[in-house]
Structure formats: C-alpha cells, structure tokens
Amino acid sequence: MKNNEDYNSEDLFKALKQIKETVPCLLESIQQLAGLSSRTPGEEEELQKLLGIFDQLKWSLSDLRDYLDGKLFDASLTFYCVIKEKAAAGDVQAQKIVDDLGPWYQQILIDQVNRN
C-alpha cells in the first residue's frame, strides 16, 4: 500500500473502478471452484490462489477505507476551524454551526488524544 501522501483522487477512482470490474469475476470463479464436489490438484491450487487474491483485496480495501476516513476527518476539521474563525469574527450563522458541532468535535479530539 502506498503512503497516504502518495494518493491522488485520480488514482483512487481508477483503483476503485478496477476493483468494481474485477470483484464479480473473481467471486464467480471462487464460487465455481468451491462448488465442485471434487477438485483436481490444479483446481485446488487455482482456488487457493484466487482466495489469496481476494484476501489481499480485502486488506487493501480496509487500508483504503482508513485512509479515506482520515482524509474526511481532516477536511471536516478544517471546515470546523474555518467556521470557528468566522464565528469569532461575529458571523451569527457560523456561531450556530459551532454551537451545534462543537461538542462533537471536542469529543472526537478527546478520543484522538486518548488513543495516542
């Protein structure tokens, strides 16, 4: 898996498109081989290979989810900080947003500190 800073949106969309196109064929092949009442050594080897690919894909998707969760959190925190500055400058709508979101962000930051 790449380092987080190595990703860009185009790479992510290409990877997800490829996964979307590949997974149905992969699952169909796995189900077909797994459904055989008896498998030849070659079929068993192919099944194990496909299961390994699927397992790697599962971990890659998990890593990607964690990466995207982090990016979403960073973007939302940036938004909150900008809104907080506007509220401090007297923007009434921004103050309403800060009042609504403030407790949630405070709890998230406390959770982050406690995890580290």
DAURWO-V280266 format. One record per pair of residues at least 12 apart in sequence whose ideal C-beta (glycine too) atoms are under 7 Angstrom apart, sorted by the first residue. I is the first residue (numbers start at 1). J is the second residue. D is the distance in Angstrom with one decimal. If there is no record, write none. Layout:
i->I j->J d->D
i->I j->J d->D
This chain:
i->1 j->60 d->6.4
i->1 j->63 d->4.8
i->4 j->67 d->5.6
i->7 j->67 d->6.6
i->19 j->57 d->6.9
i->26 j->50 d->6.3
i->26 j->53 d->6.6
i->26 j->54 d->6.1
i->29 j->50 d->5.6
i->30 j->47 d->6.8
i->30 j->50 d->5.0
i->30 j->51 d->6.5
i->30 j->54 d->6.5
i->33 j->46 d->6.2
i->33 j->47 d->4.1
i->34 j->47 d->6.4
i->80 j->101 d->6.0
i->80 j->105 d->5.4
i->83 j->97 d->5.0
i->83 j->98 d->6.0
i->84 j->98 d->5.4
